[in-house]
Amino acid sequence: MRLSLTSTERQLRDEVRVFLDTQPERARRLPHALDERIEALRDWQRRCYESGFVGRAWPQEFGGAGSPPVEQIIVDQELAAAGAPEFVNVVGLDVLGPSLLRFGRDDQRRRYIPAILSAEEIWCQGFSEPEAGSDLAALRTRAVERADDFVISGQKTWVSWGQFAHWCGVLARTADPSPERPRHRDISMLIVDMRSPGVEVRPMTQITGHAEFCELFLDEVVVPRENLLGELGEGWKIAMYTLGHERGTAALPRQVKLRTWLDRLTRTAAARETGSGPLIDDPRAQAALAQSLVAVEVLRHHAYRTVGEFLGGGAVGPQSSSVKLLMAEAEQRLAATALELLGMSLQEAAPADADEDEFWEETYLYSRAASVYGGTRQIQRNIIADRVLRLPQE
Ligand SMILES: Cc1cc2nc3c(=O)[nH]c(=O)nc-3n(C[C@H](O)[C@H](O)[C@H](O)COP(=O)(O)OP(=O)(O)OC[C@H]3O[C@@H](n4cnc5c(N)ncnc54)[C@H](O)[C@@H]3O)c2cc1C
């Protein structure tokens, strides 16, 4: 992969930097209350979109800029390096939007894509169920086909941003399981309007104290036939494409963000005094920071390889599972290092900066989810064993 920027790409990078310098978010903390936070984040995504920094590689006819994909990667890395907030419509941008572009009809793309880019309409992903997480093909939500529509009943869980979403990509069974066919052949993907009668959303509180995800109950929800994404029975294929995107393409901006966090932690360790001098002079602190740096660097190199293959025209395939594993590893190691270091300074001196402690506590608690969402650590290892290394089946 080419690592240096062309003059056009350098110009784009500089444009993002100038834009960021004029934005108050860099200095301002987001509101604590979740609904206010969501509104602030929607406004942020809208402003970035209007400045040309969202959907750069998406087709112009559907509201994108039609530029080479590398441009979006440059923008995302600059935003991450500046500590800018992540886009609130992440499910639309990284998960279901790419599936709409790949499998949707033109009328669906025209209807949904521009509002995904501007965050006018938020999307959520209705895949997991109480008895179908890792084993997604065991899902039981049922969509009964009628002449002009489908009627969906079932329960989804862990639906991120479900309480704020306008649309949900729901995986549902459109045929009864049969011993004649693999069970994933009966699954279809439907676009569900979250304001439909029969939709009930119950927020669930995470260990961070925020309720970012929900249970979703669907009780005879009527979905027009035109909201079928792809063909009937093509839901599994779409879901696998979707998950590949979720796992693979986020890695480059993520490693930039982790590096900025590591630099922040290093500065904090330099500023914190312990009874015997600055925290950063303690060899235990140095060793822990060095291990985190190794994890972030390993992620960076793997991310370049995966994204390089994607930019070269390849699909985001099962190799994205190694990047997903390394992302979780780097994030969890860094967050644990932060807690360890802040703990060491607490033992010896009064906390110097309560905001900093709060940031790391929340980062640590959220990092626990990194090896679960998008497929657990064990499932990524299974994928690597089966589909990358081609090890014999158990
Ligand atoms: C923050 C967060 C956001 C999420 N957002 C969404 C969302 O928006 N939409 C959505 O649909 N889902 C979402 N999820 C759900 C996520 O995809 C599931 O949690 C994940 O797939 C695991 O499923 P499960 O929780 O049912 O665990 P289970 O599948 O019950 O797994 C339990 C444990 O068993 C292990 N295990 C299971 N099967 C195997 C196997 N074959 N081999 C080895 N080990 C195995 C797992 O690794 C895990 O440790 C989110 C999860 C989190 C944490």
The ligand as a Gaussian input file, in Angstrom:
#p B3LYP/6-31G(d) Opt

LIG

0 1
 C      -21.620000      -2.531000      22.828000
 C      -22.353000      -3.537000      21.997000
 C      -23.126000      -3.118000      20.933000
 C      -23.839000      -4.050000      20.168000
 N      -24.631000      -3.587000      19.152000
 C      -25.382000      -4.458000      18.442000
 C      -26.297000      -3.987000      17.445000
 O      -26.396000      -2.783000      17.205000
 N      -27.067000      -4.881000      16.781000
 C      -26.961000      -6.238000      17.024000
 O      -27.666000      -6.999000      16.355000
 N      -26.124000      -6.722000      17.970000
 C      -25.333000      -5.873000      18.685000
 N      -24.476000      -6.331000      19.665000
 C      -24.506000      -7.756000      19.982000
 C      -23.258000      -8.547000      19.608000
 O      -23.168000      -8.731000      18.218000
 C      -23.364000      -9.880000      20.382000
 O      -23.247000      -9.569000      21.755000
 C      -22.280000     -10.851000      19.987000
 O      -22.463000     -11.312000      18.675000
 C      -22.250000     -12.062000      20.941000
 O      -23.509000     -12.633000      21.081000
 P      -24.113000     -12.934000      22.544000
 O      -23.990000     -11.669000      23.338000
 O      -25.461000     -13.512000      22.343000
 O      -23.134000     -13.990000      23.201000
 P      -23.179000     -15.568000      22.979000
 O      -23.265000     -15.866000      21.536000
 O      -24.224000     -16.132000      23.880000
 O      -21.756000     -15.984000      23.480000
 C      -21.432000     -16.171000      24.877000
 C      -19.986000     -16.622000      24.983000
 O      -19.820000     -17.897000      24.331000
 C      -18.800000     -17.837000      23.349000
 N      -19.134000     -18.657000      22.194000
 C      -20.345000     -18.750000      21.579000
 N      -20.274000     -19.587000      20.523000
 C      -18.987000     -20.038000      20.467000
 C      -18.291000     -20.930000      19.580000
 N      -18.891000     -21.516000      18.539000
 N      -16.961000     -21.162000      19.830000
 C      -16.337000     -20.553000      20.864000
 N      -16.962000     -19.700000      21.736000
 C      -18.268000     -19.443000      21.535000
 C      -18.735000     -16.382000      22.960000
 O      -17.475000     -16.040000      22.417000
 C      -19.014000     -15.685000      24.273000
 O      -17.833000     -15.581000      25.032000
 C      -23.747000      -5.437000      20.449000
 C      -22.943000      -5.865000      21.519000
 C      -22.253000      -4.931000      22.292000
 C      -21.406000      -5.431000      23.431000

